[in-house]
Amino acid sequence: MDAAAVMGQLRSACRALLLQDDSPARVLMALDQFAAGVPGARCTTVFCAVLDPETGRLSYSSAGHPPGILAHPDGSTGLLDGGRSVPLAVRPGATRPESETIIPARATLMLYTDGLVERRRRPLYSGIDQASQAVQDGRNVAVDDLATQVMIRLAPADGYDDDVALLLYRHPAPLEMSFPAESSQLAPVRKALRSWLGQCDLPAQIVQNILVAAGEACANAIEHGHRHTPGDVVRLRAEASVDNLRLTVADTGRWKSPEPEANAHRGRGVALMRAMMQQVTITPGPYGTTVDMQMRIA
């Protein structure tokens, strides 16, 4: 059986086991027994972790796998080097250790295979240090872009000679919502956004500014973007990095041009958004309007 088929079987088995037990250590113990019966699976390394996305609590166990890298907002970097034991099926039946950590607000976690950091004639820890520095330097980069940045930065001159996989997570994960263009949706959207912002560990005034700006953008999308098509979809996305928060509200309609002179109490939403956020870009198009807002986090 080739390596890809073995990895596929182990991944499927691990997913099934996690549905029955949320302890990474016990899952790896059960996977030991499974791997012992799969030709070519012995000595496979695995990092198994369970994350609570609300609290950032991460429990994990490692079967001989390289340690995860955690880049903190203050610029420091740590390794998830607890809960370590031997690769799969080396000692079936043996108890495996488990460790736990809390991922702080706006911290970045990277898990990876040894192909990313292992090089001939170079200590493994040198590659891990290089990867740690790459994640630390990119802690303000969007996660999708950071994955590409890490791969390019760590690539050997003659290219990777082993399969490479990596997984990146920033806490909290981006908030993504879709809701019908109805004014009754504004309160639940605000509540969900407030809850997500609470996970970001932001100053109260910044939270309030973001909520006001988001409320105006959503209200405009409903009232103006979908004035002829109520109930169509509005999308909101929020993502936080170490010192920047980005909020996007997109609709599929056409905005009515503001007419503040027609009503002194209306048409001030865009001005209010610009007052609350440090950067506001409104991009209209034939298929909808996107409001992109950014806030620098002190």
HUDA-V861730 format. One record per residue. N is the residue number from 1. RES is the residue in one letter. BURIAL is I if it has 24 or more other ideal C-beta (glycine too) atoms within 12 Angstrom, else O. D_FIRST is the distance of its C-alpha to the first C-alpha in Angstrom with 1 decimal. Layout:
# HUDA-V861730
n = [N | N]
res = [RES | RES]
burial = [BURIAL | BURIAL]
d_first = [D_FIRST | D_FIRST]
This chain:
# HUDA-V861730
n = [1 | 2 | 3 | 4 | 5 | 6 | 7 | 8 | 9 | 10 | 11 | 12 | 13 | 14 | 15 | 16 | 17 | 18 | 19 | 20 | 21 | 22 | 23 | 24 | 25 | 26 | 27 | 28 | 29 | 30 | 31 | 32 | 33 | 34 | 35 | 36 | 37 | 38 | 39 | 40 | 41 | 42 | 43 | 44 | 45 | 46 | 47 | 48 | 49 | 50 | 51 | 52 | 53 | 54 | 55 | 56 | 57 | 58 | 59 | 60 | 61 | 62 | 63 | 64 | 65 | 66 | 67 | 68 | 69 | 70 | 71 | 72 | 73 | 74 | 75 | 76 | 77 | 78 | 79 | 80 | 81 | 82 | 83 | 84 | 85 | 86 | 87 | 88 | 89 | 90 | 91 | 92 | 93 | 94 | 95 | 96 | 97 | 98 | 99 | 100 | 101 | 102 | 103 | 104 | 105 | 106 | 107 | 108 | 109 | 110 | 111 | 112 | 113 | 114 | 115 | 116 | 117 | 118 | 119 | 120 | 121 | 122 | 123 | 124 | 125 | 126 | 127 | 128 | 129 | 130 | 131 | 132 | 133 | 134 | 135 | 136 | 137 | 138 | 139 | 140 | 141 | 142 | 143 | 144 | 145 | 146 | 147 | 148 | 149 | 150 | 151 | 152 | 153 | 154 | 155 | 156 | 157 | 158 | 159 | 160 | 161 | 162 | 163 | 164 | 165 | 166 | 167 | 168 | 169 | 170 | 171 | 172 | 173 | 174 | 175 | 176 | 177 | 178 | 179 | 180 | 181 | 182 | 183 | 184 | 185 | 186 | 187 | 188 | 189 | 190 | 191 | 192 | 193 | 194 | 195 | 196 | 197 | 198 | 199 | 200 | 201 | 202 | 203 | 204 | 205 | 206 | 207 | 208 | 209 | 210 | 211 | 212 | 213 | 214 | 215 | 216 | 217 | 218 | 219 | 220 | 221 | 222 | 223 | 224 | 225 | 226 | 227 | 228 | 229 | 230 | 231 | 232 | 233 | 234 | 235 | 236 | 237 | 238 | 239 | 240 | 241 | 242 | 243 | 244 | 245 | 246 | 247 | 248 | 249 | 250 | 251 | 252 | 253 | 254 | 255 | 256 | 257 | 258 | 259 | 260 | 261 | 262 | 263 | 264 | 265 | 266 | 267 | 268 | 269 | 270 | 271 | 272 | 273 | 274 | 275 | 276 | 277 | 278 | 279 | 280 | 281 | 282 | 283 | 284 | 285 | 286 | 287 | 288 | 289 | 290 | 291 | 292 | 293 | 294 | 295 | 296 | 297 | 298]
res = [M | D | A | A | A | V | M | G | Q | L | R | S | A | C | R | A | L | L | L | Q | D | D | S | P | A | R | V | L | M | A | L | D | Q | F | A | A | G | V | P | G | A | R | C | T | T | V | F | C | A | V | L | D | P | E | T | G | R | L | S | Y | S | S | A | G | H | P | P | G | I | L | A | H | P | D | G | S | T | G | L | L | D | G | G | R | S | V | P | L | A | V | R | P | G | A | T | R | P | E | S | E | T | I | I | P | A | R | A | T | L | M | L | Y | T | D | G | L | V | E | R | R | R | R | P | L | Y | S | G | I | D | Q | A | S | Q | A | V | Q | D | G | R | N | V | A | V | D | D | L | A | T | Q | V | M | I | R | L | A | P | A | D | G | Y | D | D | D | V | A | L | L | L | Y | R | H | P | A | P | L | E | M | S | F | P | A | E | S | S | Q | L | A | P | V | R | K | A | L | R | S | W | L | G | Q | C | D | L | P | A | Q | I | V | Q | N | I | L | V | A | A | G | E | A | C | A | N | A | I | E | H | G | H | R | H | T | P | G | D | V | V | R | L | R | A | E | A | S | V | D | N | L | R | L | T | V | A | D | T | G | R | W | K | S | P | E | P | E | A | N | A | H | R | G | R | G | V | A | L | M | R | A | M | M | Q | Q | V | T | I | T | P | G | P | Y | G | T | T | V | D | M | Q | M | R | I | A]
burial = [O | O | O | O | O | I | I | O | I | I | O | O | I | I | O | O | I | I | O | O | O | O | I | I | I | I | I | I | I | I | I | I | O | I | I | I | O | I | O | O | I | I | O | I | I | I | I | I | I | I | I | O | O | O | O | I | O | I | I | I | I | I | I | I | I | I | I | I | I | I | I | I | I | O | O | O | I | I | I | I | O | I | I | I | I | I | I | I | I | O | O | O | O | O | O | I | I | I | I | O | I | O | I | I | I | I | I | I | I | I | I | I | I | I | I | I | I | I | I | O | O | O | O | O | O | O | I | I | O | I | I | I | I | I | I | I | O | I | I | I | I | I | I | O | O | I | I | O | I | I | I | O | I | I | O | O | O | O | O | O | O | O | O | I | O | I | I | I | I | I | I | I | I | I | I | O | I | O | I | I | I | O | O | O | I | I | O | O | I | I | O | I | I | I | O | I | I | O | I | I | I | I | O | O | O | I | I | O | I | I | I | I | I | I | I | I | I | I | I | I | I | I | I | I | I | I | O | O | O | O | O | I | I | I | I | I | I | I | I | I | I | I | O | I | I | I | I | I | I | I | I | I | I | O | I | O | O | O | O | O | O | O | O | O | O | O | O | O | I | I | O | I | I | O | O | I | I | O | O | I | O | I | O | O | O | O | O | I | I | I | I | I | I | I | I | O | I | O]
d_first = [0.0 | 3.8 | 6.7 | 8.4 | 6.4 | 6.7 | 10.2 | 11.0 | 10.6 | 12.6 | 15.2 | 15.8 | 16.3 | 18.5 | 20.6 | 21.2 | 22.3 | 24.6 | 26.3 | 27.3 | 28.2 | 29.3 | 29.1 | 26.4 | 26.7 | 26.3 | 23.4 | 21.5 | 22.6 | 21.2 | 17.9 | 18.0 | 18.0 | 15.2 | 12.9 | 14.0 | 12.4 | 8.9 | 6.8 | 6.9 | 9.4 | 12.4 | 14.9 | 13.9 | 17.3 | 18.8 | 22.3 | 23.4 | 26.9 | 29.2 | 32.1 | 35.5 | 36.5 | 40.1 | 40.7 | 38.0 | 37.0 | 33.4 | 31.9 | 28.7 | 26.5 | 24.3 | 21.4 | 21.9 | 21.9 | 24.6 | 27.7 | 28.7 | 31.8 | 34.9 | 37.7 | 40.9 | 43.7 | 46.0 | 43.8 | 42.4 | 38.7 | 36.9 | 33.5 | 31.8 | 31.3 | 32.0 | 29.8 | 27.6 | 25.5 | 22.5 | 18.9 | 16.8 | 16.7 | 19.0 | 21.9 | 21.0 | 24.3 | 26.1 | 28.1 | 27.1 | 29.8 | 30.6 | 32.9 | 34.8 | 36.6 | 38.7 | 37.9 | 41.5 | 42.8 | 41.8 | 39.3 | 35.9 | 32.6 | 29.6 | 26.1 | 23.6 | 20.6 | 21.3 | 20.8 | 24.2 | 26.2 | 24.6 | 26.2 | 26.6 | 29.9 | 30.7 | 30.7 | 28.3 | 31.4 | 32.9 | 30.1 | 30.5 | 34.2 | 33.9 | 31.7 | 34.3 | 37.1 | 35.4 | 35.1 | 38.6 | 40.1 | 38.5 | 39.5 | 42.0 | 39.6 | 38.1 | 34.6 | 33.1 | 34.9 | 34.1 | 30.4 | 31.1 | 33.7 | 31.5 | 28.8 | 31.5 | 33.3 | 30.4 | 28.9 | 29.3 | 31.6 | 28.8 | 26.5 | 23.5 | 20.9 | 18.3 | 17.2 | 20.1 | 20.7 | 24.0 | 26.0 | 29.8 | 32.2 | 36.0 | 38.1 | 39.4 | 37.0 | 39.0 | 41.1 | 40.6 | 42.9 | 43.9 | 47.1 | 49.8 | 52.7 | 55.2 | 57.4 | 56.5 | 53.1 | 54.6 | 55.0 | 51.5 | 50.0 | 52.3 | 51.3 | 47.6 | 48.3 | 50.5 | 47.9 | 45.3 | 47.9 | 48.6 | 45.0 | 45.7 | 48.5 | 51.1 | 54.9 | 56.7 | 58.6 | 55.5 | 54.0 | 57.2 | 57.4 | 53.9 | 54.6 | 57.8 | 56.2 | 53.3 | 55.8 | 57.9 | 54.9 | 53.7 | 57.2 | 57.8 | 54.6 | 55.8 | 59.5 | 59.4 | 55.9 | 55.8 | 59.6 | 59.2 | 55.8 | 55.8 | 52.6 | 50.3 | 47.6 | 48.2 | 45.3 | 45.7 | 43.3 | 44.1 | 42.2 | 43.4 | 42.7 | 44.6 | 47.8 | 47.5 | 47.1 | 46.5 | 47.4 | 47.0 | 48.7 | 48.0 | 49.7 | 49.6 | 53.4 | 56.3 | 58.4 | 62.2 | 64.0 | 65.6 | 69.3 | 70.6 | 74.2 | 74.0 | 73.3 | 73.8 | 71.4 | 68.5 | 66.3 | 65.8 | 62.1 | 60.8 | 63.4 | 62.4 | 58.7 | 59.7 | 61.9 | 59.1 | 56.3 | 56.3 | 54.7 | 54.8 | 53.6 | 54.2 | 52.5 | 53.8 | 52.3 | 52.5 | 49.7 | 50.7 | 51.7 | 49.7 | 51.4 | 49.7 | 51.3 | 50.6 | 52.0 | 52.1 | 51.5 | 53.9]
